[in-house]
Structures are given as C-alpha cells and as structure tokens.
C-alpha cells in the first residue's frame, strides 16, 4: 500500500536560508562601503557620540542581530 501524496505534510519552500545569508552579506558590504558611509560623516552628536561611529556600531549590531535571527529560525 503506497502513501497518498495528499496525506503527507506539505513540503517547506526551498531553503531560504541559502538565499538570505548571501543577501545579508551583500547588504553588509553595501552598507559599509564608502558612498553610504559618507552619508553619516557629519559633525553631529547622537547621545553625546559622534554620528559616524554611532551609526557604524548601530549598523554592525543590526547586522549581527539579523544574522542571529536568520540562523535561529526554523
């Protein structure tokens, strides 16, 4: 007796992790490249910190959080 294909659980879509991780790497390369970094190179203070290092740290932390979220998803 063969199993009915309609009784089997639905197959998940193609492994999106294999597509999302390179996309995150490309986004990181673009965010830390000169033209976009120049957007935050102004003499402005954010919570007492210069804007440029604050944005570098913020983007870095955001990318790490996104990577952790992607890796922990089922």
HELIX and SHEET records of a PDB file:
HELIX    1   1 UNK A   17  UNK A   31  1                                  15    
HELIX    2   2 UNK A   34  UNK A   37  1                                   4    
HELIX    3   3 UNK A   38  UNK A   40  5                                   3    
HELIX    4   4 UNK A   51  UNK A   72  1                                  22    
SHEET    1   A 2 UNK A  45  UNK A  46  0                                        
SHEET    2   A 2 UNK A  49  UNK A  50 -1                                        
END                                                                             
